């Protein structure tokens, strides 16, 4: 009788444990979800190349971006984006020793204005699960890297009449860029998010400023051009709940 009682008790425990495990698993499956975001951003674009050998804050021009994000896992997010911005640079804004314009830039006297369009895909790595319920502050820094295609159209002019015939140019071209950078995400609510991002675009071209084939004494033919985007964004989150087949087929189980 004792053996039978022990067997009965053990069977009850196993049933209870199995039931608890099933309920926990079912609840976890019910709560499994993916999120996606649709957003807009406002910021600035910038250029680095022959006419601006270093990042110059004064060359920032307005830009706008639209993006779609989809989470793959807690730390990994995939993003598709479209960027449109303006570009400008001027030799007169380059400073050398003593605060004066360097000799080459002073002689060239070139300036450039134009625009850039970019379509890109990127992978973001989030350091924190900023959507986790247990977090009091829904925030995470992140890094991103991707690949994109761009179209840049610029016009370059010079104030040096001797160089005018060769340096006054305009044109556009397509190219491939590698976007990379860092940012921060903050969930204001379950649906609304704010973002801050700073990124660079490495290109494989020296044609952004139309000076790629000029006299090597006046330009550096061995250094490709770059452009940048920095900005703020707001996005709206969409949630998709993944319901297991057994619950889809029998919705009474969810009650």
N, C-alpha and C positions, 0 to 999 in steps of 0.2 A: 504493500500500500504506500509505503514511503517512497519507493521507487516510482510508482505511478504518479504520486503527487509531485515529485521532482520533475518527472517528464512533462506533466501538465503545466507546471510553473515555467519550465524552460520553453515549452511551446508558446505559452502566452507571451513570454518576454520576446521571443523571436518575432511573433506576430506584431507585437507592439513596436519593436525596433524597425521591422520592415515597413510598417504603416507610417511611422515617423519619417523614415528615410524617403518613402515614396512621396509623402506630403511635402517634405522639404524640397525634394527634386522637382516636384510639380510646380511648387511655388516659385522656385528659381527659374524654371522654364517659362512660366507665365510672365515673370518680370524681365525676362531677357528682352533687350531692346537695342536698336541702333538709332543713332541720331544723325541728322544732316542739318546744314546751315546754308542759308541764302543771305548774302550780305552786300553792302556797298561801303566803299571807303573813299575818303578825301585825304589828299596829301600833296607831296611835292616830288618832282623828278629832278635829277641832276646829271651832269655829264662830266667825265674825266677823259682827257686826251691831250692832243697837241696844244689846244688853246687854253686848257685848264689842267695842268699836269698833276694837281692835287685837288681834293674835294674843296670846293669853295661855297660857303653858305650863301653868298650873294647870288649864286647862279641857280638857286632853287626856283622852280617854276611850278604852277598848279598842275595837279593830276587827279584823275579819278579812276577807281577800280571797282569791278564787280566780281564776285566769287561765289563758288559753291563748294562746301566742305562735306565730307562724309567720313564718319569714324570707321576704322577697320578693327581697332582694339582700343583699350583704354589709353595707351600712350601714342598710338599711330593714327593719324588723320590724313586722308588724301584730299587735295584741293585742286580745283580748276579755276583759272582766273583770266580776266581780260583787263588790260591796263591801257589808258590813254593819257598822255601828258605832253608837256612842252619842254623844250631844251633851249639853253642859251649859254654863251661863254664869250669872253672878250680878253684879248691879250693885255689890254690896259689894266685889267683887274689882278694880274699876276704880280706878286711882289717878290723882289729879290733882296739882296743884302742892303741894309740901310733903308729899306722900305720903298725903294724905287723899282721901276719896271726893268726886268733883266734885258740885256742888249738885244737878244734874238727877238723877244716878244715886242720890244720897242720898235725894232726895224720892221717886223712883219706887220704890225698894226691890224691884225685880223680880228673879226668878230663873227660869231655863228648864231643863227636862230633856226628853230625847227620844231618838229614834233615826233613823237614815238607812239606806235601802237604795238601791243604785245599780247599774245595768247600763250598761256603756260600751264603746266601741271606740276605739282610739287607734293612732297611728302613732309608732313609736320610731325615732329617728335615732342609730345607733351610730357613735361617732367612730373606733373601731378594730374590726378583724375579730378578735374575741376567740376565734374558733374556728380561726383559721389555725394550721396545724401549725408554721410557722416561728417563731411567737411563743413565747417562754419563759414569759411570764406571760400567761395567758388572761383578760384584763381589759379592760373598756371603760366609759367614761362614756357617758351617752346623754341625749337630750332627748325629750320626748313631748308630743303634743297630740292631742285627740280630741273626741268628743261623747258625751254620756250622758244617760240619763233617771234620775230619782231619785224616791223617795217618802220624805218626811220627816213624822214625827208627833211633835209636841212639846206640852208643857204649860207654860204660863207663869203665875206667881203673883206677888203683891206683898205686902209687909209693911205697906204704907200702907193703912189701912182706908178712907180717903177715896177711893182709886182702886180698891179691891177689886172693886167690881161690874163695872167695865170691863176691868181688867187681868188678872183671873183667867180665863184661857181655855185651851182645848186643842183640838187638831185636826191634821189631816194634809192634805197636798196633793202632787200630782205636778208635776214640772217638768223643764226641760231645763238641763243644766249643760255647761260647757266645761272638761274636765280638762286640766291642763298642769303640767309640772314637769320634774324631772331625777332621774337615778339612776345607779347603778353596777352592773355585772354582773361576776361572777367565776366562772369555771368551775373547780370543785374537781377534777373529773375529766371524762372524756369524756361522762358522763351527768348528773352532779349539778352544779347551779349555785346560787350565792348571789346575792341582790340586795338593794340598798338604794335606797329611793325616797322623794322628798319632792314632794308635789304639791298644787296648789290646785284648787278647783272654783268657777268663776264661775257664779253663777246669774242668772236674769233675774227674780227674785222678791224681795219684801221681807217674805214671809210666814213665814219659818222660825221666827221668835220670836213670831208672833201680834200684833205691835205695829204693823203697817203702816198702820192707819187711826186711830191715836190722835191726840191733840192735837199739832199740829206744834211746840208749845212744849216737848213732852216727848220727841218722837221726830224722826228725820230721814226724811221720806217720799221723799226723792230719792236714797237710797243703798240699793242692793240688798244682800242678805245673801250670804255666802260660807261654804263649808266646806272642810276640808283633810283629807288623808290622808298619813301618813308611816309607813313600816314596813320590816321585813325580810322576805325571802321565800326559799323554797327551791323549785327546780323540777327536773323530770326531762326530759331531752332525748331525742326520738325522731328517728332518722335514716332518710331515704328515699333510696335510690340510684336514679337515673334511668338505666336501661339502654336504649340505642338499639334500635330495632326489629330491626336485623340480628343483634344479639346475643340478643334475646329469641327470635327464630325459629330461631337456630342456636347453641345454648349451647356447642357444641364450640369456637367461636371464643374463648370465655373461658378455655379450658384452656391 
